[in-house]
Amino acid sequence: MEKKTVLKKIAKKAAAILLVACFFVNIPFAALQFTDASGEVKMGQAKRGENGVKGNKPGDKSGREVLISDWSYSVFPRASEHWSYVIRAKDPDVGRRLAENMKKGCLNDHIGYDQNYPDRGTLYNEAKKVGWDLSKVEKNCETTCTCIIAVCLNAEGIKAPRYWMSGDVKDDLEATGKFYIFDSEKYTTSSSRLAVGDILVNPGKHTAVVVESPHPFTYPVKYTKTTGKTGTAQVAEKAEMTLNLNNGEDPVIVTADKELDLSEYEPEKNEFRFIGWERTGASSFSARYEGKSAAIVVNSDPVNISDQD
């Protein structure tokens, strides 16, 4: 038997033993991660103190309590990084600033991790003194995965509490009307659609922020197919759509910007109603406006159009 084959069998057996052991031994979730991270998408997170999740000294003693790492998604159900939601600011500039501030926090060794009260709120206290800029925090303090995100949101004028919990993130941010909530597996189990500033959430378990990504910021636009089914098309930031309502004689240009408000076309529904769906060559489909059908062609790249019935 070749040496490589033997080594592969040994590696598989070792991995199986490790997996079984995690059911019976209290191994930190960070020790066992199954990911498909490409290395291109990075996330910032407050993860674990030098002594575990509680009873740690202020500041980043291990150098990895608050860190930037590859995006990851665990197929192990009990692990924390099993994402349930991706939450995206409707204003891409807010997302970019949120990510930049998270980066600053990850690089600041004055910020450590601890779930104890009131320790977990000490970063909030110190950050508030310096205008929420995490690079300016100079006193050793503590935070949690969600509390540090609360600081980044407060920096954008979006109120989040000192002792914010991961189980409250989705409902709290959805209530502001300033965020999109994605729960499709196309977003939660893969990094291929994630943009800078996206907040990753597993309620009751873990949260993180995408701080680096090569993927474009995209806006969800509702559509209705000829079958009557509804779904969402993702149109990239600054993408341009041409809507010809008068047989091409008077084209209307719609540019994706901010919330991609298309209410002027369907004021009572605040959405486009697409009556066709085809992906031959360039991404194209049709829309209905005041009883007329018209073609829409997405002119700029990159554009991410997803069929999500």
SULTANOR-V449716 format. One record per residue. RES is the residue in one small letter. PSI is psi in degrees with one decimal (999 if undefined). OMEGA is omega in whole degrees, 0 to 359 (NA if undefined). BURIAL is # if it has 24 or more other ideal C-beta (glycine too) atoms within 12 Angstrom, else .. Layout:
# SULTANOR-V449716
RES,PSI,OMEGA,BURIAL ; RES,PSI,OMEGA,BURIAL
This chain:
# SULTANOR-V449716
m,134.7,182,. ; e,151.2,182,. ; k,-40.5,182,. ; k,-39.5,180,. ; t,-42.0,179,. ; v,-45.1,180,. ; l,-38.4,179,. ; k,-41.1,180,. ; k,-40.7,179,. ; i,-43.2,180,. ; a,-41.2,179,. ; k,-41.4,180,. ; k,-40.7,180,. ; a,-41.6,180,. ; a,-39.5,179,. ; a,-41.6,179,. ; i,-42.0,180,. ; l,-41.6,181,. ; l,-45.8,180,# ; v,-39.3,182,. ; a,-32.6,183,. ; c,-18.8,178,# ; f,-22.0,187,. ; f,-17.4,183,. ; v,143.2,181,. ; n,76.6,179,. ; i,129.6,179,. ; p,142.2,183,. ; f,-25.4,181,# ; a,-19.9,183,# ; a,-16.1,182,. ; l,105.2,180,# ; q,133.9,174,# ; f,116.6,186,. ; t,160.2,171,# ; d,32.6,182,. ; a,133.0,180,# ; s,-15.9,185,. ; g,-15.6,180,. ; e,-33.1,181,. ; v,122.7,181,# ; k,147.8,177,# ; m,145.9,176,# ; g,139.3,184,# ; q,149.0,169,# ; a,122.0,196,# ; k,-53.5,188,# ; r,136.2,180,# ; g,176.3,183,# ; e,-22.9,179,# ; n,11.9,184,. ; g,-148.3,184,. ; v,-15.6,180,# ; k,160.7,176,. ; g,33.6,181,. ; n,159.5,178,# ; k,147.6,180,. ; p,143.3,180,# ; g,163.9,182,# ; d,88.5,185,# ; k,-31.3,182,. ; s,-13.8,183,. ; g,-0.6,180,. ; r,19.3,179,. ; e,-41.4,175,# ; v,116.3,193,# ; l,166.1,172,# ; i,129.1,181,# ; s,171.9,173,# ; d,146.8,172,# ; w,143.9,177,# ; s,152.8,176,# ; y,125.0,184,# ; s,136.4,175,# ; v,0.2,178,. ; f,109.4,190,# ; p,-28.7,185,. ; r,-9.2,182,. ; a,154.4,183,# ; s,-32.8,187,# ; e,47.9,176,# ; h,86.3,192,# ; w,139.1,178,# ; s,-31.9,183,# ; y,148.2,167,# ; v,123.8,184,# ; i,122.6,187,# ; r,128.2,176,# ; a,136.6,180,# ; k,-27.5,176,# ; d,112.1,183,# ; p,-28.9,179,# ; d,-35.3,176,. ; v,-44.4,179,# ; g,-41.9,181,# ; r,-40.3,179,# ; r,-37.9,178,# ; l,-44.7,180,# ; a,-40.0,181,# ; e,-40.4,179,# ; n,-38.1,176,# ; m,-40.5,177,# ; k,-45.0,180,# ; k,-40.4,179,# ; g,-38.6,180,# ; c,-27.8,182,# ; l,-2.3,182,. ; n,108.6,184,# ; d,0.7,173,# ; h,-11.6,184,# ; i,118.8,179,# ; g,-171.5,185,# ; y,133.8,173,# ; d,133.3,180,# ; q,-8.1,181,# ; n,151.6,171,# ; y,141.7,359,. ; p,8.9,185,. ; d,-42.0,184,# ; r,-18.2,181,# ; g,2.5,184,# ; t,-31.0,175,# ; l,-44.2,179,# ; y,-46.2,181,# ; n,-46.4,183,# ; e,-38.8,181,# ; a,-37.2,180,# ; k,-34.8,181,. ; k,-26.1,185,. ; v,27.9,176,# ; g,27.2,176,. ; w,9.9,179,# ; d,110.9,186,# ; l,-16.7,177,# ; s,-16.8,184,. ; k,-2.0,178,. ; v,120.1,186,# ; e,0.4,177,. ; k,133.8,180,. ; n,132.3,185,# ; c,-178.8,184,# ; e,159.7,178,# ; t,-177.9,172,# ; t,177.9,182,# ; c,-37.6,183,# ; t,-32.6,180,# ; c,-34.0,179,# ; i,-31.8,176,# ; i,-34.8,177,# ; a,-40.3,178,# ; v,-45.9,181,# ; c,-36.0,178,# ; l,-41.1,178,# ; n,-31.6,177,# ; a,-24.2,180,# ; e,9.5,180,# ; g,12.7,178,. ; i,110.0,188,# ; k,130.7,175,. ; a,140.4,188,# ; p,158.1,180,. ; r,-45.4,182,# ; y,50.6,184,# ; w,140.6,180,# ; m,146.3,183,# ; s,-29.3,180,# ; g,-13.9,181,. ; d,-10.2,189,. ; v,-52.0,184,# ; k,-53.8,184,# ; d,-40.8,181,. ; d,-44.4,182,# ; l,-34.6,177,# ; e,-35.6,181,. ; a,-21.8,180,. ; t,-22.6,184,. ; g,8.3,184,. ; k,7.5,185,# ; f,149.5,169,# ; y,144.4,178,# ; i,119.5,177,# ; f,129.4,176,# ; d,4.3,177,# ; s,144.6,178,. ; e,-19.4,177,. ; k,-21.9,179,# ; y,-37.9,189,# ; t,-26.2,184,# ; t,1.1,180,# ; s,151.2,179,# ; s,0.9,189,# ; s,-15.2,181,# ; r,4.0,185,# ; l,138.6,179,# ; a,160.7,178,# ; v,131.6,180,# ; g,-9.1,178,# ; d,136.8,178,# ; i,124.1,181,# ; l,132.1,186,# ; v,132.8,165,# ; n,98.7,186,# ; p,129.9,179,# ; g,-1.8,184,. ; k,-64.7,189,# ; h,156.6,173,# ; t,156.9,178,# ; a,170.5,180,# ; v,133.0,175,# ; v,119.8,182,# ; v,-16.1,176,# ; e,135.8,178,# ; s,139.7,176,# ; p,-4.7,185,. ; h,145.8,183,# ; p,154.0,171,# ; f,129.8,180,# ; t,152.6,180,# ; y,136.8,175,# ; p,133.4,176,# ; v,127.1,182,# ; k,148.5,174,# ; y,158.6,174,# ; t,123.8,182,# ; k,166.6,180,# ; t,-23.0,179,. ; t,-10.0,183,. ; g,-9.6,178,. ; k,151.4,178,. ; t,159.6,179,. ; g,-163.6,182,# ; t,133.5,173,# ; a,138.1,177,# ; q,117.9,181,# ; v,128.3,186,# ; a,152.1,177,# ; e,134.8,180,# ; k,6.2,176,. ; a,149.8,183,# ; e,130.5,180,. ; m,133.8,178,# ; t,123.2,181,# ; l,110.5,180,# ; n,104.5,183,. ; l,-16.9,184,# ; n,57.2,178,. ; n,32.1,176,. ; g,-5.7,183,. ; e,-26.5,183,. ; d,70.3,183,. ; p,145.4,177,. ; v,128.1,180,# ; i,127.3,177,. ; v,122.5,180,# ; t,129.7,178,. ; a,119.4,181,# ; d,137.8,181,. ; k,-116.4,184,. ; e,6.8,182,# ; l,59.8,184,# ; d,110.0,180,. ; l,22.9,186,# ; s,-23.7,181,. ; e,-18.4,180,. ; y,-33.0,177,# ; e,71.0,187,. ; p,-33.7,182,. ; e,-19.0,182,. ; k,-16.0,182,. ; n,39.3,179,. ; e,159.2,170,# ; f,146.0,172,# ; r,108.3,181,# ; f,130.3,182,# ; i,-0.2,177,# ; g,163.1,179,. ; w,112.3,179,# ; e,148.6,181,. ; r,66.4,178,. ; t,115.8,183,. ; g,-125.0,179,. ; a,145.8,179,. ; s,120.9,180,# ; s,152.7,178,# ; f,-179.7,183,# ; s,161.7,182,# ; a,162.0,178,# ; r,133.2,180,# ; y,119.9,180,# ; e,44.4,176,. ; g,-3.6,180,. ; k,148.9,174,. ; s,142.1,181,. ; a,151.1,180,# ; a,141.9,172,# ; i,129.4,178,# ; v,125.9,177,# ; v,116.8,190,# ; n,-27.2,187,. ; s,151.1,178,. ; d,155.4,356,. ; p,148.6,177,. ; v,132.2,183,# ; n,101.3,181,# ; i,121.2,184,# ; s,136.0,178,# ; d,107.1,184,. ; q,76.4,180,# ; d,999,NA,.
